[in-house]
């Protein structure tokens, strides 16, 4: 079990290193590989968070390459779905998602809506009383 954990740590570190490399092709392949890894039923976002991956992935949301942006959005959605909404919120991801809501690519707009749906609290949870209740 610990060997598998170490392998997962090494893979995530390698992918994050490639994502931050100056090579556009290397970044694209690495972020796509990381996005695919989130589809595994055993994937957990804690190692990504531990290695500073949220900030790295969030920085890709302004990339000119739509494939990179879509993969980054998939990772963000998977991280939120994995129970780590708070880590994403603390990293300022919602503000970045709001900035790119009107992206030129329809697929990015759709993925942003999906990510925000997972990240933002439901209106019913936030509103505890309506003004007319106080009369």
C-alpha positions in Angstrom: 0.0 0.0 0.0 2.8 2.5 0.9 4.6 1.6 -2.4 1.4 2.5 -4.3 1.1 5.8 -2.4 4.8 6.6 -3.2 4.2 5.9 -6.9 1.1 8.2 -6.9 3.2 10.9 -5.2 6.0 10.5 -7.8 3.6 10.6 -10.7 1.8 13.7 -9.5 5.1 15.4 -8.8 6.3 14.5 -12.3 3.1 15.8 -13.9 3.1 19.0 -11.9 6.8 19.6 -12.9 5.9 19.1 -16.6 2.9 21.4 -16.3 5.1 24.2 -15.1 7.7 23.6 -17.8 8.1 26.2 -20.6 7.2 23.5 -23.3 3.6 24.0 -24.4 3.4 20.5 -25.7 4.8 19.1 -22.4 2.3 21.2 -20.4 -0.6 20.0 -22.6 0.3 16.3 -22.3 0.9 16.6 -18.5 -2.3 18.4 -17.7 -4.3 16.0 -19.9 -2.7 13.0 -18.2 -3.5 14.5 -14.8 -7.1 15.1 -15.9 -7.4 11.5 -17.1 -6.0 10.2 -13.7 -8.8 11.9 -11.9 -11.3 9.6 -13.6 -9.8 6.6 -11.7 -12.2 5.5 -8.9 -9.3 5.4 -6.5 -8.1 8.9 -7.3 -8.0 11.3 -4.3 -7.1 15.0 -4.5 -5.1 15.2 -1.3 -1.8 14.5 -2.9 -2.4 17.1 -5.6 -3.2 19.6 -2.9 -0.2 18.6 -0.7 2.1 19.3 -3.7 0.7 22.8 -4.4 -1.2 21.5 -7.5 -4.3 23.6 -7.1 -2.4 26.8 -7.7 -0.5 25.3 -10.6 -3.7 24.0 -12.2 -5.6 27.2 -11.6 -2.8 29.2 -13.3 -3.7 27.2 -16.5 -7.2 28.6 -16.7 -5.9 31.6 -18.6 -3.9 29.5 -21.1 -4.4 30.2 -24.8 -4.7 26.5 -25.5 -8.3 25.4 -25.1 -7.2 21.8 -24.5 -5.1 22.9 -21.5 -8.0 25.0 -20.1 -10.5 22.1 -20.4 -8.2 19.6 -18.7 -7.5 22.1 -15.9 -11.3 22.5 -15.5 -11.7 18.7 -15.3 -9.1 18.5 -12.6 -10.7 21.4 -10.6 -14.2 19.7 -10.9 -12.8 16.3 -9.9 -11.0 17.9 -6.9 -14.2 19.6 -5.7 -16.2 16.4 -6.3 -13.5 14.6 -4.2 -14.5 16.7 -1.2 -11.9 19.4 -1.4 -14.0 22.4 -2.3 -12.5 24.4 0.6 -9.0 24.1 -0.7 -10.1 25.3 -4.1 -12.0 28.2 -2.6 -9.0 29.2 -0.4 -6.8 29.2 -3.6 -9.2 31.7 -5.2 -10.4 29.4 -7.9 -14.0 30.7 -7.9 -12.7 34.2 -8.8 -10.7 32.8 -11.7 -13.6 30.7 -12.9 -15.8 33.9 -12.9 -13.2 35.7 -15.0 -13.3 33.0 -17.7 -17.1 32.4 -17.8 -17.4 34.2 -21.1 -14.5 32.3 -22.8 -14.7 32.2 -26.6 -14.9 28.3 -26.5 -18.3 26.9 -25.7 -16.8 23.8 -24.2 -14.9 26.0 -21.7 -18.0 27.9 -20.8 -19.8 24.6 -20.1 -16.9 23.2 -18.0 -16.8 26.5 -16.0 -20.5 26.2 -15.2 -20.0 22.6 -14.1 -17.1 23.6 -11.9 -18.9 26.5 -10.3 -22.0 24.3 -9.7 -19.8 22.0 -7.7 -17.9 24.8 -5.9 -20.5 27.4 -5.1 -22.9 26.8 -2.1 -26.5 26.4 -2.9 -28.5 29.6 -2.5 -30.8 27.9 0.0 -27.8 27.1 2.2 -26.6 30.7 2.2 -30.0 32.5 2.7 -31.2 31.9 6.2 -34.0 34.4 6.2 -35.8 36.6 3.7 -36.5 40.3 4.4 -40.2 39.6 4.4 -39.7 37.1 7.3 -38.8 39.9 9.6 -42.1 41.8 9.4 
